[in-house]
């Protein structure tokens, strides 16, 4: 029987556990709201992973991992336009630009990062295609799933906590007027500085994430840190429509009155 279903009924953690224990070979296709992931396995080990909507070429993966400068990347993309990943990898290794270990480790990190993103997906459909593997021109690896599952479970707990702390990415950020707060004296990471550079009452957190090329988990993690440090506060974006407020008797009633009203409504329904 084909393995397919909905992520609401079968989580990524459960899927990876099954693939690991059954030592399955094939490709897991996961379709989210806006993205589709392809994750391949050989004998229960991670072999390959990509997001279908993104540039998954070896040149781009190496560039994003800071293995090349922007100028080198553009030259490489132009010259290697018709090369497969294996051919390009051999060319770079033989030319002395990178070692085999550099290429393999960069790909391993990329594949794991793709799988890690899936742990935060709670909606979507999946199917597992037995014995389906990536095209021959792609470079594959063998990565044990146990540590990925443990790390993914930790990320899921973190994701749930961050969703509770920052449930709405359509809010904006503003710098606080806390005495003594001086950003020039704060030790921020490159990613945190990216976010800080976009903070403006007109920019929502979602817009900042898009501009800084961060996913929901990454932007929530950074914003939460800035909030905890007292450097920023949450506000509604300028010119954003105000949320509708309930009016009438029910809106102004106390919790006890609301409960009594609900009980009367339930009793009336039962008597019908």
Secondary structure, DSSP 8 states (H G I E B T S, - for coil): --EEEETTTS-HHHHHHHHHHTT--EEEEEE-SS-EEEEEEETTEEEEEEETTS---HHHHHHHTTSS-HHHHHHHHHHTTT--HHHHHHHHHHTTSS-HHHHHHHHHHHHHHHHHHHTT--S-EEEEEET----TTS----B-SHHHHHHHHHHHHHHHHHHHHS--TTEEEEE---TT--GGGS---HHHHHHHHT--TT-BHHHHHHHTT--HHHHHHHHHHHHHTTSEEEEE-TT--------SHHHHS-HHHHHHHHHHHHHHHHH-
